[in-house]
Amino acid sequence: MKSLALVLLLVSAAAFAKDHVYQDGKLLSVSKQNDGAIGTGLGNMALAVPMGHAIFTVQISDIVYIVRGEKVNRHTKDYSKGLIIGDPVKAAVEGNNLILLLPTGKDFNTAILTRERSKQ
């Protein structure tokens, strides 16, 4: 009975999963934007931990999108999410979000900061 319930749950989740319309794009850059520092305290010591967001620049056709990824700090190992600058990427534009298909096959939802026409 538990296995039947699990199968029904997985099937219903798959039925509501949204398919994205991916387009071919190119990852132009990945950088870290510093948002400032967050103070933390250890006893009598105060530490400032720099915080920021990953910033991705992606070109799809003749539009260049600058998008903000998740928060990163000095302990974040790979804020590019395994993507390589200069490589082609699959990306979907949905409203004010850009969804990148990561090498792992997972979607990475980012907020669009700016859109501009390519100068080329």
KETIZA-864945 format. One record per atom (N, C-alpha, C): residue in one letter; x, y, z. Coordinates in pm, whole numbers, padded with zeros to 5 digits, always signed. Example, Ala and Ser with C-alpha at 12.3 -4.5 7.8 and 13.67 -1.06 7.14 Angstrom:
A+01319-00569+00780
A+01230-00450+00780
A+01320-00330+00780
S+01285-00225+00708
S+01367-00106+00714
S+01290+00003+00787
This chain:
M+00082-00119+00000
M+00000+00000+00000
M+00087+00126+00000
K+00197+00122+00076
K+00286+00239+00080
K+00348+00264-00057
S+00383+00156-00128
S+00445+00174-00260
S+00346+00233-00359
L+00218+00197-00349
L+00116+00255-00437
L+00101+00404-00409
A+00100+00442-00282
A+00089+00583-00246
A+00209+00661-00297
L+00328+00602-00289
L+00449+00668-00338
L+00443+00687-00488
V+00398+00586-00560
V+00386+00595-00706
V+00287+00704-00744
L+00173+00709-00676
L+00073+00813-00705
L+00128+00952-00676
L+00203+00965-00569
L+00264+01094-00536
L+00362+01138-00643
L+00446+01048-00689
L+00545+01082-00792
L+00478+01116-00924
V+00375+01041-00960
V+00304+01068-01085
V+00234+01203-01079
S+00172+01235-00966
S+00103+01363-00955
S+00202+01479-00955
A+00318+01460-00894
A+00420+01565-00894
A+00472+01589-01035
A+00490+01481-01111
A+00537+01494-01249
A+00433+01562-01336
A+00306+01539-01308
A+00199+01600-01387
A+00195+01751-01369
F+00234+01801-01253
F+00232+01945-01227
F+00366+02012-01255
A+00468+01936-01290
A+00598+01994-01320
A+00585+02079-01447
K+00646+02197-01446
K+00635+02288-01559
K+00749+02262-01657
D+00713+02247-01782
D+00814+02233-01886
D+00853+02372-01932
H+00981+02396-01940
H+01031+02526-01983
H+01065+02520-02131
V+01048+02630-02200
V+01086+02640-02340
V+01227+02695-02345
Y+01323+02605-02356
Y+01464+02646-02355
Y+01506+02697-02492
Q+01592+02796-02488
Q+01655+02850-02608
Q+01805+02831-02595
D+01873+02831-02709
D+02019+02822-02706
D+02075+02959-02673
G+02168+02961-02580
G+02233+03086-02541
G+02380+03062-02517
K+02445+03165-02466
K+02588+03158-02437
K+02613+03229-02305
L+02690+03166-02217
L+02727+03227-02090
L+02846+03319-02115
L+02825+03449-02100
L+02930+03547-02128
L+03019+03573-02007
S+02960+03573-01886
S+03042+03597-01767
S+02968+03554-01641
V+03047+03530-01537
V+02995+03503-01403
V+03085+03581-01308
S+03023+03659-01221
S+03103+03736-01125
S+03030+03738-00991
K+03094+03796-00894
K+03034+03809-00761
K+03017+03956-00733
Q+02894+03994-00701
Q+02864+04133-00665
Q+02860+04140-00513
N+02944+04226-00457
N+02947+04240-00311
N+02831+04327-00266
D+02758+04277-00167
D+02645+04351-00111
D+02683+04418+00020
G+02805+04403+00063
G+02846+04455+00192
G+02892+04341+00281
A+02888+04362+00409
A+02934+04261+00504
A+02831+04243+00614
I+02825+04124+00663
I+02738+04094+00777
I+02828+04072+00897
G+02800+04141+01005
G+02879+04126+01127
G+02835+04006+01208
T+02931+03931+01255
T+02902+03819+01344
T+02990+03834+01466
G+02949+03779+01574
G+03027+03791+01696
G+03068+03657+01753
L+03190+03651+01796
L+03242+03533+01866
L+03297+03581+01999
G+03218+03571+02101
G+03263+03621+02231
G+03282+03771+02224
N+03405+03816+02250
N+03436+03958+02245
N+03487+04003+02108
M+03496+03907+02013
M+03548+03940+01880
M+03433+03965+01783
A+03447+04064+01700
A+03348+04092+01596
A+03413+04064+01461
L+03345+03988+01378
L+03395+03955+01245
L+03300+04009+01140
A+03353+04055+01030
A+03271+04099+00918
A+03286+03996+00807
V+03177+03931+00769
V+03179+03830+00664
V+03122+03893+00538
P+03204+03903+00430
P+03154+03963+00308
P+03045+03877+00245
M+02936+03941+00203
M+02824+03871+00139
M+02803+03931+00000
G+02741+03855-00085
G+02711+03905-00218
G+02622+03808-00294
H+02604+03836-00422
H+02526+03751-00510
H+02611+03717-00632
A+02585+03601-00688
A+02646+03566-00816
A+02572+03641-00925
I+02645+03699-01018
I+02587+03773-01130
I+02627+03700-01259
F+02526+03660-01336
F+02548+03587-01461
F+02510+03678-01577
T+02590+03676-01684
T+02558+03747-01807
T+02539+03641-01915
V+02418+03636-01971
V+02381+03533-02067
V+02325+03601-02191
Q+02372+03555-02309
Q+02319+03607-02434
Q+02232+03501-02499
I+02109+03542-02535
I+02016+03458-02610
I+01978+03537-02733
S+02013+03486-02849
S+01989+03555-02975
S+02059+03692-02969
D+01986+03802-02986
D+02052+03933-02981
D+02026+04009-02850
I+01976+03938-02749
I+01949+04000-02618
I+02049+03948-02515
V+02108+04041-02440
V+02199+04007-02331
V+02124+04029-02200
Y+02119+03925-02118
Y+02052+03929-01989
Y+02156+03931-01878
I+02139+04020-01783
I+02220+04019-01662
I+02126+03975-01552
V+02163+03865-01486
V+02074+03805-01387
V+02147+03785-01255
R+02070+03786-01147
R+02127+03766-01013
R+02095+03626-00966
G+02201+03555-00928
G+02185+03421-00874
G+02169+03425-00723
E+02203+03316-00660
E+02183+03307-00516
E+02294+03377-00439
K+02273+03392-00309
K+02371+03457-00223
K+02497+03371-00215
V+02610+03439-00213
V+02738+03371-00197
V+02819+03444-00090
N+02909+03372-00029
N+03001+03434+00065
N+03139+03375+00041
R+03231+03403+00128
R+03369+03357+00104
R+03382+03206+00112
H+03283+03137+00167
H+03288+02992+00178
H+03224+02921+00059
T+03157+02996-00029
T+03093+02937-00145
T+03200+02891-00242
K+03196+02764-00276
K+03301+02707-00362
K+03279+02740-00510
D+03164+02708-00565
D+03141+02723-00709
D+03011+02799-00731
Y+03019+02931-00730
Y+02897+03008-00749
Y+02856+03015-00895
S+02936+02957-00985
S+02896+02950-01126
S+02811+02827-01154
K+02787+02745-01051
K+02698+02628-01059
K+02744+02525-01162
G+02875+02518-01187
G+02928+02421-01282
G+02925+02468-01426
L+02872+02586-01451
L+02869+02642-01586
L+03006+02702-01619
I+03042+02697-01746
I+03174+02746-01789
I+03154+02866-01881
I+03222+02975-01849
I+03213+03098-01928
I+03256+03069-02072
G+03175+03115-02167
G+03202+03095-02308
G+03131+02975-02367
D+03078+02887-02282
D+03009+02768-02329
D+02863+02799-02364
P+02806+02718-02452
P+02662+02732-02478
P+02582+02687-02356
V+02467+02749-02337
V+02376+02712-02227
V+02235+02704-02283
K+02152+02630-02214
K+02008+02628-02242
K+01943+02720-02140
A+01862+02814-02187
A+01800+02911-02099
A+01656+02937-02142
A+01571+02961-02044
A+01431+02994-02070
A+01398+03126-02000
V+01331+03215-02071
V+01288+03342-02014
V+01140+03330-01980
E+01109+03352-01852
E+00971+03347-01806
E+00945+03467-01717
G+00881+03568-01774
G+00855+03691-01699
G+00985+03761-01664
N+01007+03786-01535
N+01129+03850-01489
N+01232+03749-01441
N+01219+03624-01483
N+01314+03520-01444
N+01379+03458-01566
L+01504+03421-01548
L+01577+03345-01648
L+01610+03211-01583
I+01576+03104-01649
I+01601+02971-01595
I+01712+02907-01678
L+01820+02872-01611
L+01934+02808-01676
L+01928+02659-01649
L+01956+02579-01751
L+01966+02435-01733
L+02111+02405-01697
L+02132+02355-01576
L+02267+02327-01526
L+02320+02196-01583
P+02452+02176-01580
P+02510+02049-01627
P+02453+01927-01555
T+02401+01946-01434
T+02343+01835-01358
T+02204+01797-01407
G+02146+01880-01497
G+02012+01857-01546
G+01905+01929-01466
K+01945+01997-01360
K+01851+02072-01277
K+01834+02213-01331
D+01717+02274-01299
D+01691+02412-01335
D+01749+02504-01229
F+01803+02618-01275
F+01852+02721-01185
F+01777+02849-01219
N+01686+02889-01130
N+01599+03005-01151
N+01668+03131-01099
T+01683+03230-01187
T+01750+03354-01150
T+01661+03473-01182
A+01682+03584-01113
A+01605+03706-01136
A+01677+03793-01239
I+01602+03838-01340
I+01661+03925-01443
I+01676+04066-01387
L+01799+04118-01395
L+01825+04255-01352
L+01811+04352-01470
T+01872+04318-01584
T+01863+04403-01702
T+01859+04317-01828
R+01802+04378-01932
R+01801+04321-02067
R+01855+04430-02159
E+01942+04391-02253
E+01988+04491-02350
E+02021+04423-02482
R+02012+04499-02589
R+02046+04445-02720
R+02197+04430-02732
S+02237+04323-02794
S+02380+04299-02816
S+02433+04403-02913
K+02556+04445-02891
K+02616+04546-02978
K+02675+04483-03104
Q+02673+04352-03112
Q+02732+04283-03230
Q+02627+04254-03332
